[in-house]
């Protein structure tokens, strides 16, 4: 578990995580509104050279190009039924070696491959905390890296 005292520390996790990501990686972001999910993505996208990231809540999927990896930033907050998921084209994005998929509200539907990194952001009394969990070998490798603060 990592303590994140402010938004800059949250963005910095994304910045440092960007250095170890490779094409085909998938990240699940979990946490209530205002927990810092989009802030973390903004740090990640900026570090990869993809520009300024913002919440994809209304567009549902944002594609950030121009960096080392394409970032597909997906937000499932407004998806009400699993039947709506095929319209997002996630099947085509997950595992695409040209980039990474980052899914906010990923706990709502099982859309990611078995091997992924899960980042849960929570509010604490004075700050946020981040809990990294990996499923599968690559997910566990990324989670261990996050938890050990060995990023960058």
C-alpha positions as CSV (number, residue, x, y, z in Angstrom):
1,X,0.0,0.0,0.0
2,X,1.3,3.4,-1.0
3,X,0.3,6.7,0.7
4,X,-0.4,9.5,-1.7
5,X,-0.5,12.8,0.2
6,X,-1.7,14.9,-2.8
7,X,-2.7,15.0,-6.5
8,X,1.0,15.5,-7.5
9,X,2.0,12.2,-5.7
10,X,-0.9,10.4,-7.5
11,X,0.1,11.7,-10.9
12,X,3.7,10.8,-10.1
13,X,2.7,7.1,-9.7
14,X,1.4,7.3,-13.3
15,X,4.6,9.0,-14.4
16,X,6.8,6.4,-12.8
17,X,4.6,3.5,-14.0
18,X,4.9,4.7,-17.6
19,X,8.6,3.9,-17.5
20,X,8.0,0.1,-17.0
21,X,4.9,-0.4,-19.2
22,X,5.1,-2.2,-22.5
23,X,2.6,-2.8,-25.3
24,X,-0.2,-5.1,-24.4
25,X,-0.3,-4.2,-20.7
26,X,-3.7,-3.7,-19.2
27,X,-4.5,-1.7,-16.1
28,X,-7.7,-1.7,-14.0
29,X,-8.4,1.4,-12.0
30,X,-10.8,1.1,-9.1
31,X,-12.0,3.7,-6.6
32,X,-14.8,6.0,-5.8
33,X,-15.4,9.4,-7.4
34,X,-12.6,11.8,-6.7
35,X,-10.1,9.0,-5.6
36,X,-7.5,10.1,-8.2
37,X,-8.0,7.6,-11.0
38,X,-7.9,10.2,-13.8
39,X,-5.1,12.1,-12.1
40,X,-3.0,8.9,-12.2
41,X,-3.8,8.4,-15.9
42,X,-2.8,12.0,-16.6
43,X,0.6,11.4,-15.2
44,X,1.0,8.2,-17.1
45,X,-0.1,9.7,-20.5
46,X,2.1,12.8,-20.0
47,X,5.1,10.6,-19.3
48,X,4.5,8.5,-22.4
49,X,4.3,11.7,-24.5
50,X,0.6,11.4,-25.3
51,X,-0.3,14.9,-24.2
52,X,-2.9,16.0,-21.6
53,X,-5.3,13.3,-20.4
54,X,-8.7,14.1,-19.1
55,X,-11.7,12.1,-17.9
56,X,-13.3,10.0,-20.7
57,X,-16.6,9.9,-18.9
58,X,-18.6,11.4,-21.8
59,X,-16.6,10.0,-24.7
60,X,-16.0,6.7,-22.9
61,X,-12.8,6.0,-24.7
62,X,-9.9,8.4,-25.3
63,X,-7.0,7.5,-27.5
64,X,-3.7,9.2,-26.8
65,X,-1.2,9.0,-29.6
66,X,2.2,10.4,-30.3
67,X,4.1,8.8,-27.4
68,X,6.1,5.7,-26.9
69,X,2.9,3.7,-26.5
70,X,-0.7,4.4,-27.5
71,X,-2.9,4.8,-24.4
72,X,-6.5,3.7,-24.6
73,X,-8.2,5.3,-21.6
74,X,-11.6,3.8,-21.0
75,X,-14.2,4.8,-18.5
76,X,-17.0,2.4,-17.6
77,X,-18.8,4.7,-15.2
78,X,-21.7,5.5,-17.5
79,X,-22.1,1.9,-18.9
80,X,-25.2,0.4,-17.4
81,X,-25.3,-3.1,-19.0
82,X,-22.7,-5.5,-20.2
83,X,-24.5,-5.6,-23.6
84,X,-23.2,-2.0,-24.2
85,X,-19.5,-3.1,-23.9
86,X,-19.0,-4.4,-27.5
87,X,-19.7,-0.8,-28.8
88,X,-16.5,0.3,-27.0
89,X,-14.3,-2.0,-29.1
90,X,-12.4,-3.2,-26.1
91,X,-11.9,-6.6,-27.6
92,X,-9.8,-5.0,-30.3
93,X,-7.7,-2.9,-27.8
94,X,-7.0,-5.4,-25.1
95,X,-3.7,-7.1,-25.9
96,X,-2.9,-4.8,-28.8
97,X,0.9,-4.5,-28.6
98,X,0.9,-0.9,-29.9
99,X,-0.3,0.3,-26.6
100,X,-1.9,-0.1,-23.2
101,X,-5.4,-0.2,-22.0
102,X,-6.3,1.7,-18.8
103,X,-9.9,1.1,-17.6
104,X,-11.5,3.3,-15.0
105,X,-14.4,1.6,-13.0
106,X,-13.0,-1.7,-14.2
107,X,-14.6,-3.5,-11.3
108,X,-18.1,-2.9,-12.8
109,X,-17.5,-5.5,-15.6
110,X,-14.9,-8.2,-16.3
111,X,-13.4,-6.6,-19.4
112,X,-9.7,-7.0,-18.9
113,X,-7.6,-10.1,-19.5
114,X,-6.7,-12.4,-16.6
115,X,-3.2,-11.0,-16.6
116,X,-3.5,-7.3,-15.6
117,X,-2.5,-4.7,-13.0
118,X,-5.3,-3.6,-10.6
119,X,-4.8,-0.2,-8.9
120,X,-7.3,0.6,-6.2
121,X,-7.3,4.2,-5.0
122,X,-9.0,5.0,-1.7
123,X,-9.5,8.1,0.5
124,X,-7.9,7.9,3.9
125,X,-8.2,10.3,6.8
126,X,-5.6,12.8,5.5
127,X,-4.6,11.4,2.1
128,X,-5.2,8.8,-0.6
129,X,-3.8,5.3,-0.6
130,X,-3.0,3.1,-3.5
131,X,-3.2,-0.7,-3.4
132,X,-1.6,-2.6,-6.3
133,X,-2.7,-6.1,-7.1
134,X,-1.5,-8.2,-10.1
135,X,-3.3,-11.1,-11.7
136,X,-1.2,-13.3,-13.9
137,X,2.6,-13.0,-14.3
138,X,2.8,-9.6,-15.9
139,X,0.2,-8.1,-13.6
140,X,2.0,-9.4,-10.5
141,X,5.3,-8.1,-11.9
142,X,3.8,-4.6,-12.3
143,X,2.1,-4.7,-8.9
144,X,5.4,-5.8,-7.2
145,X,7.1,-2.9,-8.9
146,X,4.5,-0.4,-7.8
147,X,4.3,-1.7,-4.2
148,X,8.1,-1.7,-3.8
149,X,8.3,1.9,-5.1
150,X,11.0,0.8,-7.6
151,X,9.4,2.7,-10.4
152,X,11.6,4.9,-12.5
